[in-house]
Amino acid sequence: MIPIVWHEPKEARYSDGQHHRGRYGCTTMLNDMFDTYECEYFFNYHTGMPDTDGAVIIIAGGHENLLVDRINEDAVKYKWVLFVVVADEESEFPCHRLSHPNMKIWLQSPVPGRHMFADRYLLFGYMWDCKKYLKESPRSLDWFFSGQVTHDRRREMVAVLKSLQNGKLVETQGFAQGLASSEYFDLMSKSKIVLCPTGPACPDSFRFAEALEYGCIPIVDEKPSWEKEYPSGFWQMLFPNRPFPVLQNWSELPRVMSHLLSNYESRQKACATWWTAYKQDFYTWLGKDLYTLKNFRVPA
């Protein structure tokens, strides 16, 4: 059994005191990986750290950014540790201070140039209800975007989208305040291209992985709106051989979209093939890294 420890402090629980590994939407894809292995789950706030040789320690970075010393103290008893830092869109957790003689670090929301030491980079991935609505549909829409339009990059995108034909634009007031999941994913299943603008603090978003799950071609942009000095290179860092376009400016969208639609079948196939291969490789990460950690010998 692989011990998976959710390290959250007591204060991070739901108000009713309950906890489960589905607490964060951004761990759905990670949990799908865990489900391909034999894992045992521990919740540090309730059970404490398990008495094992090593552990996969899930750190909710947004809640635990002041607890890195405590985390290191909890990990020192183990012969090996795999730290997984998630749920930290603003990248506030000081993961460079994680310390153990035999460790690996997986990191969600990495910043180019700042987090090059991490061993693996994680996507937000798809939300927990994404696969529930998967179906085959005719691709009657050229493009689709539904989401909140609360920062400059998205406002620039929306201004361009309103000049384009045969698409569906749904502007919402806030996160999860738009279409019902069934309607949202129905529109995605009917779309050839899905626009995936940055969040306010990170270029990644749930809809990026959801678009790929639904066989769409995602179009992403490079820099979040709230981080004016955010460095270029996020998508290159995660996916050096990506088949989808990355925009520096949304003014490029009409030209890029026209090119994608004129070569739609080949570009869609390339994206689908790449995504399938990426997920197959992703599911092997845990086995590969634990094999390396468990066979590591700390020098005397």
Secondary structure, 3 states (H helix, E strand, C coil): CEEEEECCCHHHCCCCCCCCCCCCHHHHHHHHHHCCCCEEEEEHHHHCCCCCCEEEEEEEHHHHCCCHHHHHHHHCCCCEEEEEEECCCCCCCCHHHCCCCCEEEEEECCCCCCCCCCCEEECCCCCCCCHHHCCCCCCCEEEEEEEECCCHHHHHHHHHHCCCCCEEEEEECCCCCCCCHHHHHHHHHCEEEEEECCCCCCCCCHHHHHHHHCCCEEEEECCCCCCCCCCCCHHHHHCCCCCCCEECCHHHHHHHHHHHHHCHHHHHHHHHHHHHHHHHHHCCHHHHHHHHHHCCCCCC
